[in-house]
Amino acid sequence: AAQQGQTATQDSAERERIASEINTIYDKTKTDVKTVLEKLDESVSTMFSKAAEKAKTKFEAHVKKRMDAYKSRRYSGLRGAARWVRDKFMGIPEEVNQFFTEGRQKYIDEMDVALTAISQHVAEKLTEAKNRIAKGKQEVNDYVTALPEALQGIGREAAENIQGRFDELENSVESKQDELIDSLAQQYTESLQEVDARIEEMKAANRGLVDRALDAVKGVIETIIQIKNTLTNMLASAISVIRTII
């Protein structure tokens, strides 16, 4: 009985030691994978920001170049001076809107190239994380194989127990891929909306005094209509109250 108790104590100690050493392998793997994913978040954010800024700069440069060339041709000579006066009142012809369309497409083309590069970078880093997990699993297997034959059963049991944690680690890598895709899509949409807002701003700057005056009058008319509707609603409420009193 004493010998059996001693053997059981030794087995328990070996079991704890083996489980601890296998856990150490897993923890090191998890730390390395976490580092890769955290750095990936930072690098993707930086790459996208730089690409978006570069694409916007190209958009602005294209529109300015086309607009400057157009105005140079349109306003040259005596007839050009007359056109300049006309445009001040009536606005620049809508044909210049093509410049904005071209610039927007250049932005999209530039971002397509950038997103392809970002996607390749993401794929490389996620593959690096997955390879690190595979390496961790192999290290566990090698550790178990290197144990004395009498302890390999305990080693295999401990390895099986930690397999679920390795699976969770792999799932976190897959989730990171989906997370980055959603994040990039959201950032791209917001960035393109900023370009569209800039286009509307440029179009507004090209409008003539007449159009601006009409907008001002339209705004006043809309305000008057809103006041009229408010007064009408107030009067209707007052009439309803009076009827209730009567």
N, C-alpha and C positions, 0 to 999 in steps of 0.2 A: 504493500500500500504506500509506503514511504517513497519507494522508487517510482511508482506510478505518479504520485503527486509531484515529485521532482521533475519527471519527464513532462508532465502537463505544464508546469511552470516554465520550463525551458522552451516548450513549443509556443506558449503564449508570448514569451519574450521575443522569440524569433519572428513570430507573426507580426508583432508590433514593429520590430526593426525593419522587416521587409516591406511592410505597408508604408512605413515612414519614408524609406528610401525611394519607393515607387512614387509616393506623393511628391517628393522633392523633384523627381524628374518631371512630373506633371506641372508643378508650380513654375518651374523654370520655363517649360514650354509655353504655359499660359502668359507669363510675363513677356516673353519674346514676341508672341503673337499680338498681345495688347499694344506693345510698343510699335509694331509695324502698322497696326490699324490707326493708332493715334497720329502717327506721322503722316499716314495716308490722308487723313482728314485735313491736316494742315497744308500738305502739298497740293491737294486738289483745289482747296479754297484759293490758294495763292495763284495757281495756274489759271484758274477761271477768271479771277479778278484782273490779272495781267492781260489775258486774252480779250476780255470784254473791253477793257480800256483801250487796247490797241485797235480793236475793231471799230470802236466809236470814233477814235481819232481818224481812222481811214474814211469813215462815213462823213465826218465833218469836212475833211480835206477834199474829198471828191465833190461834195455839194458846193463848197466855196470855189473850187477851181472852175467847175461848170458855170456857176452863177457869175463869177467875175468875167469869164470869157463872153458869156451871153450879154452882160451889161455893157462890156466894152464894145461889142458889135452894135448893139441896139442904140446906144447913146452917142455914137460917133457922128460928127458932122452936124450941120444945121438941123436936119431932120431928126437926128438923134436927140438934140436939145428939146425939140417939140415932143418927142416920145417920152423924154424924162419928165416933162411937165405933166403930160397925160397920165403917166404911170403914178405920179405922186397923188393924183386925184382919183384915178380909176383902179390903180393897182397893177402890178406886173402881170402880164398874160399868164393864163394857167398852164401854158406849155412848159413853164419852168418846173412844174410839179413832177415832170419826168426825172429831173435831177434828184429829187428826193427818193423816188422809186428806185433809181439806179444805186444811190447811196445806201439805201436800206438793204438792197440785195447784196451789195459788197460787204455790209456788216454780217449778213447771214452766211455768206460764203466764207468769210474769215473765221466766224465762230464754228462753222462745220469742220474746218481744218483743225481748229484748236480742240474741239470736243473729241475728234478722232484721236488726237495725241493724248488727251486726258484719259480717254477710255483705255488706251493701250497701257498707260501708266497704272491705272486702277487694276487692270487685268494682271499686270506683272506683280504688283504688290500683294494682291489677293492670292496669287499663285505662290508667292513667297511665304505667306502666312500658312497656306495649306501644306506646303512642303515642310514647314517647321513642325506642324502637327504630326505629319507622317513620320518625321524624324523622331519626335518624342515617343510615338507609339513603338517605333523600332528600338529605341533605347530601353523601353520597358521590356520588350521581348528579349533583347540581348541580356538584360540584367537577370531575368528569370532563367534563361538558358545557362547562364554562368553560375547559378546557385548549385550547391551540392545536391546530388540526386535526392537525398532525403528531404530537402527543403523546397524542391521544385513544385510540389503540390501546393504548398502554402503560397509560393510565388505566383503560380497560375491563378489561384483564387484571388489574390490581391490585385493582379492585373485585370481580371474580369470585373472586379468591383469598381475599378477606376475607369473602365472603358466608357461608361455613361458620361463621365465628365469630359472625356476627349470628344465624344459625340456633341456635347453641348458647345464645346469650343469650335468645332467645325460649323455648327449651326450659326454661331455668332459671326463667322466669316461670311457665310451666305447672306445673313441679314445685313451685314455691312454693305454688300454689293447692292442690294435693293435700296438701302438707305441712301447711298451715294447717287444712284440713278434718280431717285425722287428729288433729292436735293439739287442736283444739276439741272433737272427739268424745271424746277421752280425758279432757280437763279436765272436760267436762260429766258424764261417767260418774263420775269421782272426786268431783265436787262433790255429785252426787245421792246417792252412797254415804254421804257425810258427813251429809247430811240424814237418810237412813234410819238411820244409827247414832245420830243425835240423837233420833230418834223412839223407838228401842228404849231409849235412856237415860231418856226421859220416861216411857215405859210402866213401866219398872222402878221409877221413883220413885213411881208410883201404886199399887204392889202393897202389900198389907197384911202385917202381921206374920206371919200364918199362912202365907201363901205363901212368905215369906222363910224361915221356919223349915223349911217343907217342902223348899225348895231346899237349905238347909243340910244337912238329913238326907239328901236325895238325894245331895248331894256326898260325905257321909261313906260312904254305902252304896256309891257308885261307887268310892271309894278302897279300901274293904274288898274289893270284888270284884277290883280290880286287884291288891291284895296277895295275895289267894287264888290268882289266876291265875299270879302270879309264883312263889309257893311251889309250886304244882302243877307248873309247868314245871321249876323247880329240882329237885323230887323226881323227876320223870320222867327228867331228865338224870342224876341220881345213880343211879337204878335201872339206867339204861343203862350207866353206867360200871361199876357192880358186876357186872352180867352179863358185861361185857367182861372184867373181871378174872377172874371165875370161869371 
